[in-house]
Amino acid sequence: MVKIEICCTSINAALTAQKYGASRIELCSEIFLGGITPSIGLIESCKKDLKIPIRVLLRPRGGDFNYNDKEIKVIINDLIRLKDLGVEGVVIGLSDENGSIPINKLEKILNTIDGKLKLTFHKAFDYLKKPFQDLKTLVEFGFDTILTSGGKKTAEEGINFINKLRNVANGNISIMPGGGINSENFKGFIIHNYEWIHLSAKKQTNLGYKKNTQIPFVEQPIYRIDTDMLQKIKNQNNL
């Protein structure tokens, strides 16, 4: 059985993911931006109501992963507030303009954690120019998971490179495929025998009311958990 991590942006989504077989939640907000740091209130609610582990995304804004010193301070301030809330871990990722991990900035963040939280390095990994070297660096810094689509748009397209990463990791860090995984291609990842697979299982839904076109406000898309997809994956995964 493959363990499934599902990206969730609300308490309802997290509870639905748990119901349909998720082994862990990656908690964030604004999924249309690729995810940013969720509110403390959402973290506390999920910690209270969920029975499965939670890892919290720490990303202060959308866009790239090249954060300046003030943005690093925002990440640290969020860490200070959440590290004692009882979540399993955090999901972070940094990449400078040269496609390298800014070691000094990463050290500042990790010094705040004091070893209290487990660590996932998210898909910022796909922007790194020396992924095999950086994999070893992340092991040295105590990360236990790397989320990657193998440098491609989807994990299905990047599977050959993801397999190479896993061979280099040699069990020292979990390589978790993520990106475009759904009920149609899930079996392909079962065949490759990955311990963890990451997916969002999201579908866009319509607004439950008629929009007021007179208001100059661009409404963002609303996403909910695709329970049909999760049920199909659950059946394939023998849950």
C-alpha positions in Angstrom: 0.0 0.0 0.0 1.3 3.4 -1.0 0.9 6.2 1.6 -0.9 9.3 0.2 -0.2 12.9 1.2 -3.0 15.3 0.1 -2.6 19.1 -0.2 -5.6 20.8 1.5 -6.6 24.4 2.0 -9.6 24.1 4.3 -10.7 22.1 7.3 -13.5 20.5 5.2 -11.0 19.4 2.6 -8.7 18.0 5.2 -11.5 16.0 6.8 -12.6 14.7 3.4 -9.0 13.7 2.5 -8.7 11.8 5.8 -12.0 10.0 5.2 -10.9 8.9 1.7 -7.6 7.4 2.9 -5.0 10.1 3.2 -2.1 9.2 5.4 -0.9 12.8 5.8 -2.1 16.3 5.0 0.0 19.1 3.5 -1.8 22.2 4.8 -1.7 25.4 2.8 -3.9 28.2 1.4 -4.4 29.7 -2.0 -3.8 26.6 -4.0 -4.2 28.5 -7.3 -0.9 30.2 -6.4 0.7 26.8 -5.8 0.1 27.2 -2.1 1.1 29.7 0.6 1.3 29.6 4.4 -2.1 28.9 5.9 -3.5 30.8 8.9 -2.9 29.8 12.5 -6.6 29.3 12.9 -6.7 26.8 10.1 -3.7 24.9 11.5 -5.2 24.8 15.0 -8.6 23.6 13.7 -7.0 20.8 11.6 -4.8 19.8 14.5 -7.8 19.5 16.8 -10.1 17.6 14.3 -7.7 15.3 12.4 -6.2 12.0 13.4 -3.6 11.9 10.7 -0.3 13.9 10.7 -0.1 17.4 9.3 2.8 19.2 7.6 2.4 22.9 7.1 3.6 24.7 4.0 5.8 27.7 4.8 5.7 30.0 1.8 5.2 33.7 2.4 4.0 34.5 -1.2 3.4 33.2 -4.7 6.0 33.4 -7.4 9.5 32.1 -7.2 11.4 30.7 -4.2 14.1 33.3 -4.0 13.2 35.1 -0.8 14.9 38.2 0.5 15.9 38.7 4.2 12.6 40.2 5.2 10.7 37.3 3.6 12.9 34.9 5.5 12.0 36.7 8.7 8.3 36.2 7.8 8.9 32.5 7.5 10.7 32.4 10.8 7.9 34.4 12.5 5.4 31.9 11.2 7.6 29.0 12.5 7.8 30.6 15.9 4.0 30.6 16.2 3.3 27.1 14.8 6.2 25.0 16.0 4.5 24.3 19.4 1.0 23.6 17.9 1.7 19.8 17.6 1.9 19.4 13.9 4.2 16.7 12.5 6.3 19.0 10.3 6.7 21.8 7.8 7.2 22.0 4.1 9.7 24.6 2.9 11.8 25.2 -0.2 14.4 27.9 -1.2 16.2 28.5 -4.5 18.3 31.5 -5.3 18.7 33.2 -8.7 21.5 30.7 -9.6 19.4 27.7 -8.9 21.2 26.8 -5.7 20.0 26.4 -2.1 20.9 29.6 -0.2 22.5 27.8 2.7 22.7 30.7 5.1 19.0 31.5 4.8 18.1 27.8 5.2 20.2 27.6 8.3 18.4 30.6 9.8 15.1 28.9 9.3 16.2 25.5 10.6 17.8 27.1 13.7 14.3 28.2 14.7 12.9 24.7 14.5 15.4 23.3 17.0 14.8 19.8 15.6 11.2 19.8 16.8 9.6 19.3 13.4 10.0 16.9 10.4 11.0 18.5 7.2 9.8 18.3 3.6 11.6 20.2 0.8 8.9 21.0 -1.7 8.9 21.4 -5.5 11.4 24.3 -5.3 13.7 21.3 -5.6 12.8 21.1 -9.3 14.4 24.6 -9.8 17.8 23.5 -8.5 20.6 23.2 -11.0 22.5 20.5 -9.1 19.7 18.2 -7.7 21.9 15.2 -6.8 24.4 17.4 -4.9 21.5 19.3 -3.2 19.8 16.0 -2.3 22.8 15.1 -0.2 22.8 18.6 1.4 19.2 18.2 2.4 20.0 14.9 4.0 22.7 16.6 6.0 20.3 19.3 7.1 17.8 16.7 8.4 15.1 16.7 5.8 13.3 13.4 5.5 11.3 14.1 2.3 11.7 15.7 -1.1 8.6 16.5 -3.1 9.4 16.5 -6.8 7.9 16.1 -10.3 11.3 15.3 -11.6 11.9 18.7 -13.1 8.9 18.3 -15.4 5.4 19.7 -15.5 4.0 16.4 -14.1 5.5 13.6 -12.1 4.3 11.2 -14.8 6.6 13.0 -17.3 9.4 13.2 -14.8 9.2 9.6 -13.5 12.6 8.5 -15.0 14.4 11.3 -13.2 12.5 10.7 -10.0 13.6 7.1 -10.1 17.2 8.3 -10.5 16.8 10.6 -7.5 15.5 7.7 -5.4 18.5 5.5 -6.4 20.9 8.3 -5.3 18.9 8.8 -2.1 19.5 5.2 -1.2 16.9 5.3 1.6 18.5 8.3 3.4 15.6 10.6 2.4 12.1 9.8 1.0 11.6 10.9 -2.6 7.9 11.7 -3.0 6.4 12.1 -6.5 3.9 14.9 -6.9 2.4 16.9 -9.7 -0.5 15.9 -11.9 -1.1 12.5 -10.2 -4.7 11.3 -10.4 -6.8 8.2 -10.6 -5.8 7.6 -14.3 -2.1 7.4 -13.7 -1.9 6.4 -10.0 -1.3 2.7 -10.8 2.0 3.7 -12.6 3.4 5.0 -9.3 2.3 1.8 -7.4 4.3 -0.2 -9.9 7.4 1.9 -9.1 6.8 1.1 -5.4 7.0 4.5 -3.9 6.4 4.8 -0.2 4.7 8.2 -0.5 2.7 9.9 -3.3 1.6 13.5 -3.1 -1.6 14.8 -4.8 -4.1 17.7 -4.6 -7.2 15.8 -5.8 -8.8 19.1 -6.5 -11.6 20.1 -8.8 -12.9 23.6 -9.5 -16.5 24.3 -8.5 -19.0 27.0 -9.4 -19.9 29.8 -7.0 -23.1 29.1 -5.0 -24.5 32.5 -5.9 -24.8 34.9 -8.8 -21.9 37.3 -9.1 -22.4 41.0 -8.9 -20.8 42.2 -12.1 -20.9 45.8 -10.9 -18.2 45.1 -8.3 -14.7 45.5 -9.7 -13.3 42.5 -8.0 -11.6 39.5 -9.7 -12.8 36.4 -7.9 -10.4 33.5 -7.6 -11.3 30.0 -8.5 -12.8 27.8 -5.8 -11.5 24.3 -5.5 -12.8 21.3 -3.5 -11.6 17.8 -3.0 -12.5 15.5 -5.8 -14.0 12.6 -3.9 -14.7 10.5 -7.0 -10.9 10.6 -7.8 -10.0 9.7 -4.2 -12.4 6.8 -4.1 -10.9 5.4 -7.3 -7.4 5.8 -5.9 -8.5 4.2 -2.6 -9.8 1.2 -4.5 -6.6 0.9 -6.5 -4.5 1.2 -3.4 -6.4 -1.5 -1.6 -7.3 0.8 1.3 
